[in-house]
């Protein structure tokens, strides 16, 4: 079979991700960038970079799937699929035995219950950014520690303090109080990580907790949060090599399955004019 290529684009609130795979599910290229205000232009730019890495043209893509909260702003997408379905497919790719997936992104957190490789149930907190990547970003700036340093610093804690708030304003007040009491910063950060983990665990208990557990999203790159989850859940937590890509990989895989299930005769997609117009960006 001649190689066919499929792209998944996950336009999230904080980060935009693209993955290009072939019909053997080999990843040819991926690209991650910060989401800006101009979603349509950004989507074109990110896709262009991924295609350049893969050495492909836009017209070589059999299907392009968009997902994430900004999926309707992708002018060249052939189909939009919900982020829940795409994340579920992505985590199954990472960990075929997964039963519970936890995803914490820039502004939301979700739990996915998966059975036999399929999404069975979910729970989501998208009304408040407490305990998400944005929460950690604000607090890292507040205490003067780089976002990527929070995890390693928390791993040095010897007596993590109790932190009761994952609301940004109240958390800042609590940090000031702990610092004035002379509590080491590593113990404070470890306490914040524990508070985030416990808040998320309370949420995912509504759909049931059982291994194997996969943790994705930008916050999964924080080793201190991973440790806090393992302590709170009582199970090991698997983190993919690049936890940011689960939605984009899942979208690309679903695109491949759509084409393969319809047969090769349907590979040529009849794109509406807006898609044909979008191709002009990829010169």
Secondary structure, DSSP 8 states (H G I E B T S, - for coil): ----EEEEEEE-SSEEEEEEEETT--EEEEEEEE--S-HHHHHHHHHHHHHHHHT--GGGEEEEEEESTTGGG-TT-SEE--HHHHHHHHHHHH-TT-SEEEEE-SS-EEEEEEETTEEEEEEEE-S--TTSHHHHHHHHHHHT--TTHHHHHHTT-SS-------SHHHHHHHHHHHHHTT--HHHHHHHHHHHHHHHHHHHHTTT---SSEEEESGGGG-HHHHHHHHHHHSS-EEE-TTGGGHHHHHHHHHHHHHHHHH-GGG-S----HHHHHHHTT--
